[in-house]
Amino acid sequence: MSIQACAEIVQKGDEDRFRATMAAPVAAREVLFPIHAFCLEVAKAPWVTKESMIAEMRLQFWRDVLTEKTEGKAPRAHEVAAPLAAVLDAASAEALDATVTARQWDIYRDPHEDAAALYRYLHATYTIPLHVAARLLGAPDTASKALNSLGQGGALARYFMAIPALVDAGRVPLLDGRPEAVATLAKATLEQARWGAQQLSNLGKSARAPMIDAVMMLPVLRQAAKDPSVVLEGRLGQGPARKSLRLAVASQSPTWGFF
């Protein structure tokens, strides 16, 4: 049960996140890969079966893993659960329970109740793991507001990129899918995310490492704000060369470069 197994899961399941993590200091990767692998396993649980009860059971497995950590029990002999338990503390495990709970939305076809419900979903599935990883790597509690702002940007960008697949699967990802509504949401979130990135730019490299993925997603929000039609048409994204350049800047520059 090693970090390598978690890294391979992330590389296979999310190449962008894998590259962002590989740009982090080696010691930070040992924290990030188990958390990212956990997030991928939890995100995958609702989609590997059409039986809602089985999907709920898969999520319950991860809830049990986290509960066992908070109770001080020995970790399960599982390729992700064991490395995850090794890097989390009790408070982190308790916080990540909300990440598992939020994924129940993916099991069913009901839309988010309102804009606040969408925000809670994005916060729980993306920003809470970001908080956990950043704290474990040295980010102070005073960074919480900035992490929320940057995390919401990364979360919404990734959510926008998933919208065509969600629609194909019969989900209703946006309560208001009008182009002007999408553009307004993207612009407001981008402004807040940029503010968050600026506030966090003076942290050390290890503490900033969990935030590289979110910073890499900001150009996606800029695309959506400029041309919201790309969201529903599935044309969001960046070319390999531009990704590489932005990754190099995001991982090295204490000011996040031109993000």
BALOLUM-824057 format. One line per 3 residues: their letters; for each residue x, y, z of N, C-alpha, C. Coordinates in Angstrom, 2 decimals, decimal comma. Each point is the difference from the previous one (the first is absolute). Layout:
! BALOLUM-824057
a) X:Y:Z:X:Y:Z:X:Y:Z ~ ... .
//
This chain:
! BALOLUM-824057
msi) 0,86:-1,18:0,00:-0,86:1,18:0,00:0,90:1,23:0,00 ~ 0,16:0,63:-1,16:1,00:1,05:-0,11:-0,55:1,24:-0,67 ~ 0,78:1,06:0,10:-0,33:1,23:-0,70:0,00:-0,24:-1,51 .
qac) 0,86:-0,89:-0,46:0,08:-0,28:-1,43:-1,33:-0,50:-0,55 ~ -0,68:-0,85:0,76:-1,30:-0,51:-0,44:-1,00:1,14:-0,16 ~ 0,03:0,94:0,94:-0,89:1,16:-0,09:0,36:0,87:-1,20 .
aei) 1,30:0,18:-0,22:0,45:0,81:-1,14:-0,48:-0,62:-1,31 ~ 0,05:-1,31:-0,10:-0,44:-0,67:-1,23:-1,50:0,16:-0,22 ~ -0,76:-0,01:1,08:-1,45:0,22:-0,11:-0,28:1,41:-0,51 .
vqk) 0,72:0,98:0,53:-0,19:1,39:-0,42:0,45:0,18:-1,44 ~ 1,12:-0,59:-0,37:0,49:0,13:-1,38:-1,00:-0,58:-0,99 ~ -0,60:-1,13:0,36:-0,96:-0,64:-0,90:-1,33:0,75:-0,03 .
gde) -0,41:0,55:1,13:-1,32:0,59:0,09:-0,09:1,48:-0,24 ~ 1,13:0,72:0,16:-0,04:1,46:-0,13:1,40:0,49:-0,34 ~ 0,32:0,04:-1,26:1,35:0,36:-0,44:0,38:1,41:0,41 .
drf) -0,94:0,94:-0,06:0,31:1,37:0,38:0,39:0,10:1,48 ~ -0,74:-0,66:0,84:0,30:0,03:1,43:1,31:-0,73:0,28 ~ 0,26:-1,05:-0,75:1,26:-0,72:0,16:1,18:0,91:-0,32 .
rat) -0,09:0,71:-1,10:1,10:0,89:-0,38:0,18:1,13:1,00 ~ -1,11:0,53:0,48:0,09:1,06:1,01:0,66:-0,52:1,27 ~ -0,30:-1,23:0,37:0,59:-0,57:1,21:1,48:-0,31:-0,21 .
maa) 0,36:-0,45:-1,16:1,41:-0,29:-0,27:0,83:1,28:-0,02 ~ -0,65:1,14:-0,17:0,72:1,28:0,04:0,24:0,48:1,42 ~ -0,58:-0,70:0,97:0,16:0,37:1,41:1,28:-0,59:0,57 .
pva) 0,50:0,52:1,11:1,15:-0,61:0,67:-0,29:-1,46:0,33 ~ 1,05:-0,83:0,02:-0,17:-1,44:0,22:-0,77:-0,29:1,29 ~ 0,36:0,67:1,08:-0,67:-0,25:1,28:-1,49:0,33:-0,07 .
are) -0,36:1,02:-0,77:-1,40:0,38:-0,14:-0,78:-1,06:-0,79 ~ 0,65:-0,62:-0,95:-0,67:-1,03:-0,80:-0,46:-1,16:0,88 ~ 0,75:-0,30:1,04:-0,35:-1,11:0,87:-1,28:0,26:0,77 .
vlf) -0,35:1,26:0,14:-1,28:0,37:0,61:-1,09:0,10:-1,07 ~ 0,36:0,60:-1,14:-0,99:0,29:-1,02:-0,52:-1,24:-0,72 ~ 0,87:-0,93:-0,35:-0,47:-1,13:-0,80:-1,05:-0,85:0,73 .
pih) 0,15:-0,31:1,29:-1,07:-0,75:0,67:-1,32:0,77:0,05 ~ 0,06:1,32:0,23:-1,23:0,79:0,06:-0,66:0,07:-1,38 ~ 0,81:0,21:-1,04:-0,56:0,04:-1,36:-0,58:-1,36:-0,40 .
afc) 0,70:-1,08:0,35:-0,50:-1,33:-0,33:-1,32:-0,27:0,72 ~ -0,08:0,41:1,24:-1,26:-0,11:0,75:-1,12:0,74:-0,71 ~ 0,26:1,25:-0,40:-1,02:0,80:-0,69:-0,45:-0,67:-1,29 .
lev) 0,93:-0,58:-0,74:-0,36:-0,68:-1,24:-0,85:-1,24:0,27 ~ 0,37:-0,76:1,02:-0,76:-1,21:0,32:-1,42:0,35:0,45 ~ -0,11:1,05:0,78:-1,33:0,44:0,46:-0,82:0,53:-1,17 .
aka) 0,64:0,77:-0,87:-0,71:0,55:-1,16:-0,46:-1,10:-0,95 ~ 0,77:-1,06:-0,08:-0,32:-1,10:-0,92:-1,14:-0,87:0,52 ~ -0,15:-0,07:1,30:-0,95:-0,94:0,62:-1,42:0,07:-0,57 .
pwv) -0,57:1,20:-0,20:-1,38:0,05:-0,52:-0,14:-0,41:-1,46 ~ 1,12:-0,10:-0,72:-0,09:-0,20:-1,44:0,35:-1,41:-0,46 ~ 0,47:-0,85:0,90:0,41:-1,34:-0,42:-1,15:-1,00:0,03 .
tke) -1,16:0,45:0,44:-1,17:-0,86:0,05:-1,26:0,83:-0,22 ~ -1,04:-0,64:-0,55:-1,28:0,66:-0,16:-0,92:-0,25:1,20 ~ 0,46:-0,84:0,92:-0,78:-0,31:1,20:0,34:1,00:1,09 .
smi) -0,98:0,82:0,37:0,26:1,05:0,98:0,45:-0,57:1,35 ~ -0,55:-1,15:0,39:0,37:-0,58:1,29:1,47:-0,41:0,01 ~ 0,47:-0,57:-1,11:1,41:-0,40:-0,08:0,89:1,23:0,03 .
aem) -0,42:1,05:-0,70:0,78:1,24:0,02:0,07:0,57:1,41 ~ -1,12:-0,03:0,72:-0,01:0,47:1,37:0,95:-0,83:0,87 ~ 0,04:-1,29:-0,24:0,89:-0,88:0,76:1,46:0,33:-0,28 .
rlq) 0,30:0,32:-1,24:1,38:0,37:-0,34:0,41:1,28:0,72 ~ -0,91:0,95:0,07:0,30:1,23:0,74:0,12:-0,29:1,49 ~ -0,83:-0,89:0,50:0,06:-0,34:1,42:1,34:-0,62:0,37 .
fwr) 0,59:-0,74:-0,93:1,33:-0,56:0,25:0,99:1,10:0,36 ~ -0,04:1,10:-0,75:0,95:1,09:0,25:-0,36:0,77:1,25 ~ -1,28:0,09:0,28:-0,40:0,64:1,26:0,51:-0,82:1,19 .
dvl) -0,05:-1,32:-0,14:0,50:-0,88:1,07:1,51:0,14:0,15 ~ 0,70:0,12:-1,12:1,46:0,19:0,04:0,35:1,25:0,80 ~ -0,73:1,07:-0,25:0,26:1,26:0,70:-0,38:-0,10:1,48 .
tek) -1,12:-0,66:0,28:-0,43:-0,16:1,40:1,03:-0,80:0,78 ~ 0,54:-1,04:-0,60:1,02:-0,81:0,66:1,23:0,82:0,33 ~ 0,33:0,95:-0,87:1,15:0,87:0,29:-0,31:0,91:1,18 .
teg) -1,18:0,57:0,03:-0,34:0,90:1,11:-0,07:-0,76:1,33 ~ -0,31:-1,29:-0,08:-0,09:-0,82:1,22:1,33:-0,64:0,38 ~ 1,03:0,24:-0,80:1,32:-0,53:0,32:0,19:-1,47:-0,31 .
kap) -0,85:-0,56:-0,85:0,13:-1,41:-0,35:1,06:-0,21:-1,08 ~ 0,49:-1,22:-0,10:1,00:-0,33:-1,02:-0,61:0,14:-1,39 ~ 0,77:0,52:-0,96:-0,55:0,19:-1,35:-0,24:-1,33:-0,71 .
rah) -0,91:0,01:-0,94:-0,28:-1,18:-0,79:1,14:-0,27:-0,98 ~ 0,18:-1,27:-0,35:1,03:-0,37:-0,97:-0,55:0,24:-1,40 ~ 0,00:1,26:-0,37:-0,57:0,44:-1,29:0,99:0,97:-0,62 .
eva) 0,13:-0,04:-1,33:1,05:0,76:-0,67:-0,12:1,51:0,18 ~ -1,19:0,50:0,31:-0,18:1,43:0,26:-0,27:0,26:1,47 ~ -0,83:-0,84:0,62:-0,38:0,23:1,39:1,20:0,03:0,94 .
apl) 0,96:-0,90:-0,20:1,15:-0,06:0,90:0,90:1,23:-0,14 ~ 0,42:0,39:-1,23:0,81:1,22:-0,12:-0,76:1,25:0,44 ~ -1,30:0,03:-0,23:-0,81:1,15:0,42:0,03:0,13:1,52 .
aav) -0,22:-1,10:0,69:0,01:0,02:1,46:1,35:0,44:0,53 ~ 1,06:-0,30:-0,74:1,34:0,35:0,46:0,27:1,50:-0,05 ~ -0,69:0,72:-0,89:0,28:1,44:-0,13:-1,04:0,87:0,70 .
lda) -1,17:-0,54:0,26:-1,05:0,80:0,64:0,15:0,00:1,52 ~ -0,50:1,05:0,61:-0,23:-0,02:1,44:-1,51:-0,11:0,22 ~ -0,42:-0,08:1,23:-1,43:-0,21:0,28:-0,86:1,13:-0,53 .
asa) 0,47:1,24:0,14:-0,78:1,15:-0,47:-0,17:-0,03:-1,52 ~ 1,05:-0,40:-0,71:-0,07:-0,08:-1,46:-0,98:-1,08:-0,44 ~ 0,05:-1,14:0,68:-0,92:-1,09:-0,35:-1,45:0,43:0,24 .
eal) -0,23:0,70:1,08:-1,36:0,48:0,30:-0,47:0,99:-1,06 ~ 0,90:0,88:-0,44:-0,36:0,98:-1,02:-0,35:-0,66:-1,33 ~ 0,75:-1,04:-0,36:-0,21:-0,65:-1,30:-1,29:-0,82:-0,07 .
dat) -0,64:-0,22:1,13:-1,29:-0,69:-0,04:-1,00:0,77:-0,85 ~ 0,07:1,33:0,02:-0,91:0,82:-0,80:0,25:-0,21:-1,49 ~ 1,23:-0,31:-0,38:0,32:-0,27:-1,40:-0,71:-1,26:-0,47 .
vta) -0,03:-1,01:0,85:-0,69:-1,24:-0,34:-1,51:0,24:-0,09 ~ -0,55:0,68:0,99:-1,44:0,25:0,03:-0,47:0,77:-1,23 ~ 0,78:0,98:-0,43:-0,39:0,82:-1,14:-0,14:-0,81:-1,28 .
rqw) 0,76:-1,08:-0,11:-0,04:-0,81:-1,21:-1,29:-0,79:-0,16 ~ -0,84:0,02:1,02:-1,30:-0,65:-0,14:-0,82:0,68:-1,11 ~ 0,25:1,29:-0,22:-0,72:0,70:-1,07:0,24:-0,68:-1,35 .
diy) 1,20:-0,54:-0,20:0,34:-0,61:-1,28:-0,73:-1,33:-0,23 ~ -0,53:-0,57:1,06:-0,71:-1,28:-0,15:-1,36:0,20:-0,67 ~ -0,64:1,09:0,30:-1,38:0,21:-0,42:-0,09:1,07:-1,10 .
rdp) -1,19:0,25:-0,48:-0,19:0,91:-1,14:-0,63:1,33:0,39 ~ -0,18:0,22:1,28:-0,61:1,26:0,43:0,98:1,15:-0,20 ~ -0,48:1,15:-0,45:0,87:1,17:-0,12:0,35:0,55:1,38 .
hed) 1,03:0,83:0,06:0,28:0,71:1,24:-1,21:0,88:0,33 ~ -0,31:0,10:1,27:-1,20:0,74:0,42:0,07:1,47:-0,38 ~ 1,16:0,59:0,16:0,18:1,42:-0,31:1,49:0,28:-0,14 .
aaa) 0,34:1,27:-0,22:1,40:0,37:-0,18:0,83:-0,33:1,23 ~ -0,60:0,16:1,17:0,72:-0,30:1,24:0,33:-1,49:0,09 ~ -0,90:-0,85:-0,48:0,25:-1,45:0,02:1,15:-0,36:-0,94 .
lyr) 0,05:0,64:-1,16:1,11:-0,23:-0,92:1,31:0,43:0,65 ~ -0,01:1,15:0,67:1,19:0,49:0,67:0,46:-1,01:1,06 ~ -0,94:-0,53:0,77:0,37:-0,97:1,05:0,59:-1,26:-0,61 .
ylh) -0,56:-0,43:-1,12:0,52:-1,19:-0,69:1,44:0,24:-0,46 ~ 0,23:1,13:-0,65:1,35:0,31:-0,48:0,98:0,16:1,16 ~ -0,46:0,64:1,06:0,86:0,20:1,17:0,38:-1,34:0,62 .
aty) -0,97:-0,88:0,15:0,27:-1,27:0,66:0,86:-0,92:-0,85 ~ -0,24:-0,04:-1,30:0,71:-0,95:-0,85:1,39:0,46:-0,41 ~ 0,25:1,31:0,01:1,30:0,49:-0,46:0,72:0,84:1,05 .
tip) -0,69:0,95:0,58:0,67:0,96:0,89:0,36:-0,62:1,34 ~ -0,83:-0,85:0,55:0,34:-0,62:1,28:1,27:-0,85:-0,11 ~ 0,13:-0,87:-1,01:1,29:-0,70:-0,14:1,17:0,96:-0,19 .
lhv) -0,23:1,12:-0,69:1,04:1,00:-0,16:0,40:0,57:1,36 ~ -0,98:0,33:0,82:0,27:0,48:1,36:0,81:-1,01:0,79 ~ -0,43:-1,25:-0,05:0,66:-1,05:0,78:1,46:-0,13:-0,42 .
aar) 0,24:-0,10:-1,30:1,37:-0,16:-0,48:0,86:1,21:0,34 ~ -0,55:1,20:-0,19:0,76:1,22:0,28:0,36:0,09:1,48 ~ -0,94:-0,33:0,87:0,29:0,06:1,44:1,08:-1,00:0,39 .
llg) -0,11:-1,22:-0,54:0,99:-1,02:0,31:1,39:0,37:-0,49 ~ 0,06:0,86:-1,01:1,27:0,42:-0,57:0,45:1,37:0,49 ~ -0,67:0,52:1,01:0,50:1,19:0,66:-0,75:1,29:-0,21 .
apd) -1,10:0,00:-0,75:-0,76:1,23:-0,18:-0,67:0,39:1,32 ~ 0,05:1,27:0,38:-0,59:0,42:1,27:-1,52:0,09:-0,08 ~ -0,64:0,02:1,17:-1,45:0,13:0,05:-0,49:1,31:-0,61 .
tas) 0,85:1,01:0,02:-0,37:1,31:-0,55:-0,16:-0,05:-1,52 ~ 0,45:-1,08:-0,63:-0,12:-0,13:-1,46:-1,36:-0,53:-0,41 ~ -0,87:-0,26:0,95:-1,27:-0,68:-0,29:-0,86:0,73:-1,02 .
kal) -0,18:1,31:0,17:-0,86:0,76:-0,92:0,56:-0,02:-1,41 ~ 1,31:0,19:-0,13:0,63:-0,01:-1,31:-0,09:-1,38:-0,65 ~ 0,16:-1,05:0,81:-0,13:-1,36:-0,52:-1,42:-0,25:-0,52 .
nsl) -0,99:0,51:0,72:-1,38:-0,14:-0,47:-0,19:0,65:-1,37 ~ 0,56:1,18:-0,16:-0,17:0,74:-1,26:0,71:-0,70:-1,15 ~ 1,26:-0,40:0,23:0,73:-0,68:-1,06:-0,59:-1,37:-0,27 .
gqg) -0,37:-0,71:1,06:-0,57:-1,32:-0,17:-1,29:0,01:-0,78 ~ -0,83:1,02:0,23:-1,25:0,10:-0,75:0,27:0,20:-1,49 ~ 1,06:0,72:-0,30:0,37:0,19:-1,40:0,41:-1,31:-0,65 .
gal) 0,88:-0,75:0,67:0,41:-1,29:-0,55:-1,15:-0,96:-0,11 ~ -0,88:0,01:1,01:-1,15:-0,91:-0,01:-0,96:0,30:-1,13 ~ -0,32:1,29:-0,18:-0,96:0,35:-1,04:0,56:-0,28:-1,39 .
ary) 1,28:0,28:-0,20:0,61:-0,28:-1,30:-0,08:-1,48:-0,34 ~ 0,34:-0,84:0,96:-0,07:-1,44:-0,23:-1,46:-0,44:-0,22 ~ -0,92:0,59:0,73:-1,41:-0,33:-0,15:-0,49:0,40:-1,39 .
fma) 0,38:1,18:-0,45:-0,36:0,43:-1,35:0,49:-1,00:-1,04 ~ 1,23:-0,49:0,19:0,56:-0,94:-0,97:-0,75:-1,34:0,01 ~ -0,66:-0,31:1,11:-0,72:-1,27:0,10:-1,45:0,10:-0,46 .
ipa) -0,48:1,20:-0,28:-1,42:0,19:-0,30:-0,50:-0,83:-1,19 ~ 0,70:-0,07:-1,13:-0,52:-0,83:-1,10:-0,21:-1,46:0,41 ~ 0,93:-0,55:0,78:-0,14:-1,38:0,44:-1,16:-0,15:0,98 .
lvd) -0,19:1,00:0,87:-1,11:-0,05:0,94:-1,34:0,06:-0,74 ~ -0,09:0,85:-1,00:-1,22:0,10:-0,80:-0,28:-1,31:-0,72 ~ 1,05:-0,58:-0,59:-0,17:-1,29:-0,69:-0,48:-1,09:0,95 .
agr) 0,37:0,12:1,26:-0,38:-1,01:0,99:-1,37:0,28:0,62 ~ -0,68:1,04:-0,49:-1,33:0,29:0,48:-0,07:0,89:1,21 ~ 1,13:0,61:0,37:0,02:0,91:1,15:-0,37:1,41:-0,45 .
vpl) -0,35:0,84:0,96:-0,30:1,40:-0,27:1,05:0,82:0,77 ~ 1,15:0,27:-0,60:1,11:0,60:0,74:-0,20:1,46:0,36 ~ -0,74:0,75:-0,82:-0,19:1,43:0,24:-1,48:0,34:0,07 .
ldg) -0,39:0,74:1,03:-1,39:0,44:0,09:-0,31:1,04:-1,05 ~ 0,98:0,81:-0,34:-0,15:1,03:-1,04:1,14:-0,16:-0,99 ~ -0,30:-0,63:-1,12:1,04:-0,27:-0,99:0,04:1,03:-1,12 .
rpe) -0,69:1,13:0,17:0,07:1,03:-1,03:1,44:0,52:-0,11 ~ 0,44:0,32:-1,22:1,38:0,47:-0,17:0,36:1,17:0,90 ~ -0,93:0,96:0,14:0,31:1,17:0,83:0,15:-0,37:1,47 .
ava) -0,77:-1,00:0,45:0,11:-0,45:1,39:1,32:-0,73:0,24 ~ 0,39:-0,83:-0,97:1,27:-0,71:0,10:1,17:0,99:0,02 ~ -0,06:1,00:-0,87:1,06:0,99:-0,07:0,10:0,80:1,29 .
tla) -1,13:0,38:0,55:-0,01:0,77:1,25:0,60:-0,81:1,14 ~ -0,38:-1,26:0,10:0,53:-0,88:1,04:1,50:-0,18:-0,16 ~ 0,45:-0,20:-1,24:1,43:-0,19:-0,25:0,80:1,24:0,36 .
kat) -0,49:1,17:-0,39:0,71:1,25:0,27:0,13:0,26:1,50 ~ -1,11:-0,14:0,71:0,02:0,27:1,44:0,93:-0,96:0,73 ~ -0,06:-1,27:-0,39:0,84:-1,01:0,65:1,47:0,22:-0,35 .
leq) 0,28:0,39:-1,24:1,37:0,26:-0,41:0,60:1,16:0,78 ~ -0,75:1,04:0,20:0,50:1,15:0,76:0,37:-0,40:1,42 ~ -0,86:-0,76:0,63:0,26:-0,45:1,36:1,19:-0,95:0,05 .
arw) 0,11:-0,87:-1,00:1,10:-0,96:-0,03:1,34:0,71:-0,19 ~ 0,02:1,00:-0,84:1,24:0,77:-0,19:0,40:0,70:1,30 ~ -0,98:0,55:0,70:0,29:0,62:1,28:0,60:-1,03:0,97 .
gaq) -0,62:-1,19:0,03:0,50:-1,04:0,88:1,43:-0,40:-0,34 ~ 0,29:-0,13:-1,29:1,35:-0,38:-0,42:1,02:1,05:0,42 ~ -0,37:1,26:-0,13:0,91:1,07:0,40:0,27:-0,04:1,50 .
qls) -1,03:-0,26:0,78:0,16:-0,05:1,45:0,88:-1,16:0,44 ~ 0,01:-1,06:-0,77:0,73:-1,21:0,37:1,41:-0,06:-0,60 ~ 0,34:0,97:-0,82:1,25:-0,07:-0,75:1,24:0,09:0,87 .
nlg) -0,13:0,50:1,23:1,18:0,14:0,85:0,26:-1,23:0,86 ~ -0,80:-1,06:-0,14:0,24:-1,22:0,74:1,20:-0,75:-0,58 ~ 0,57:-0,89:0,78:1,11:-0,81:-0,48:-0,44:-0,98:-1,08 .
ksa) 0,95:-0,59:-0,69:-0,31:-0,88:-1,14:-0,83:-1,21:0,42 ~ 0,30:-0,58:1,14:-0,77:-1,17:0,43:-1,43:0,37:0,32 ~ -0,19:1,10:0,70:-1,35:0,43:0,35:-0,80:0,40:-1,24 .
rap) 0,69:0,54:-1,02:-0,69:0,38:-1,25:-0,27:-1,18:-0,90 ~ 0,68:-1,11:0,22:-0,08:-1,13:-0,92:-1,43:-0,50:-0,26 ~ -0,86:-0,11:1,03:-1,36:-0,48:-0,28:-0,81:0,95:-0,87 .
mid) 0,46:1,24:-0,14:-0,76:1,03:-0,71:0,35:0,09:-1,48 ~ 1,05:-0,72:-0,42:0,45:0,10:-1,39:-1,11:-0,39:-0,96 ~ -0,73:-1,06:0,31:-1,07:-0,45:-0,90:-1,05:1,08:-0,17 .
avm) -0,41:0,64:1,10:-1,02:1,05:-0,08:0,49:1,17:-0,84 ~ 1,26:0,40:0,19:0,57:1,10:-0,79:0,03:-0,36:-1,48 ~ 0,30:-1,26:-0,29:0,02:-0,46:-1,38:-1,38:0,04:-0,66 .
mlp) -1,05:-0,01:0,81:-1,35:0,01:-0,53:-0,54:1,39:-0,31 ~ 0,68:1,05:0,47:-0,53:1,35:-0,18:-0,17:0,40:-1,47 ~ 0,90:-0,38:-0,91:-0,23:0,32:-1,40:-1,28:-0,61:-0,56 .
vlr) -0,42:-1,13:0,57:-1,25:-0,64:-0,43:-1,19:0,89:0,36 ~ 0,04:0,58:1,20:-1,06:0,94:0,38:0,00:1,22:-0,90 ~ 1,19:0,46:-0,37:0,08:1,16:-0,88:-0,63:-0,32:-1,36 .
qaa) 0,22:-1,21:-0,49:-0,64:-0,43:-1,24:-1,52:0,03:0,12 ~ -0,50:-0,55:1,10:-1,45:-0,08:0,20:-0,61:1,39:0,13 ~ 0,72:0,91:0,64:-0,51:1,36:0,15:-0,04:0,72:-1,34 .
kdp) 0,98:-0,26:-0,85:0,09:0,67:-1,29:-0,98:-0,59:-1,01 ~ -0,15:-1,32:0,00:-0,87:-0,67:-0,96:-0,70:-1,16:0,69 ~ -1,11:0,23:0,67:-0,67:-1,05:0,78:-0,50:-1,17:-0,84 .
svv) -0,10:0,17:-1,31:-0,46:-1,11:-0,83:0,97:-1,19:0,04 ~ 1,28:0,28:0,33:0,98:-1,09:0,02:-0,28:-0,98:1,13 ~ -0,75:0,44:1,01:-0,29:-0,87:1,14:-0,90:-1,15:-0,42 .
leg) -1,17:0,32:-0,55:-0,94:-1,04:-0,39:0,47:-0,79:-1,22 ~ 0,83:0,61:-0,81:0,50:-0,68:-1,19:1,24:-0,84:0,28 ~ 0,49:0,03:1,21:1,15:-0,82:0,37:1,30:0,43:-0,62 .
rlg) 0,16:1,30:-0,24:1,22:0,49:-0,65:0,95:0,70:0,98 ~ -0,26:-0,14:1,30:0,89:0,60:0,98:1,31:-0,77:0,07 ~ 1,07:0,70:0,30:1,27:-0,68:0,18:1,16:0,80:-0,55 .
qgp) 1,21:-0,49:0,28:1,21:0,66:-0,45:0,86:-0,98:-0,78 ~ 0,75:0,51:-0,97:0,91:-0,83:-0,76:1,18:-0,46:0,84 ~ 0,68:-1,08:-0,41:1,12:-0,53:0,77:1,12:1,00:0,24 .
ark) 0,35:0,78:-1,01:1,10:0,95:0,15:-0,34:1,08:1,03 ~ -1,21:0,53:-0,08:-0,40:1,04:0,94:-0,10:-0,56:1,42 ~ -0,50:-1,23:0,12:-0,07:-0,64:1,31:1,39:-0,11:0,62 .
slr) 0,95:-0,43:-0,81:1,36:-0,20:0,51:0,60:1,32:0,47 ~ -0,21:1,05:-0,77:0,53:1,31:0,38:-0,64:0,48:1,30 ~ -1,30:-0,09:0,08:-0,69:0,46:1,21:0,39:-0,83:1,21 .
lav) 0,19:-1,30:-0,20:0,39:-0,86:1,11:1,38:0,39:0,52 ~ 0,91:0,29:-0,91:1,35:0,39:0,41:-0,04:1,28:0,83 ~ -0,81:0,95:-0,42:-0,10:1,26:0,74:-0,70:-0,21:1,33 .
asq) -1,11:-0,75:-0,01:-0,79:-0,20:1,22:0,79:-0,73:1,08 ~ 0,87:-0,90:-0,40:0,73:-0,80:0,99:1,23:0,71:0,54 ~ 0,49:1,02:-0,71:1,26:0,65:0,40:-0,16:1,41:0,51 .
spt) -0,91:0,76:-0,55:-0,08:1,42:0,32:-0,78:0,25:1,28 ~ 0,56:0,73:0,95:-0,72:0,31:1,23:-1,17:0,95:-0,23 ~ -0,07:0,60:-1,17:-1,11:0,91:-0,30:-0,99:-0,64:-0,99 .
wgf) 0,15:-1,32:-0,25:-0,87:-0,72:-0,93:0,13:0,51:-1,42 ~ 1,03:0,74:-0,31:0,22:0,44:-1,38:-1,12:0,87:-0,52 ~ -0,52:-0,33:-1,18:-1,00:0,84:-0,65:-1,40:-0,55:0,18 .
f) -0,24:-0,72:1,08:-1,34:-0,55:0,21:-0,94:0,99:0,65 .
//
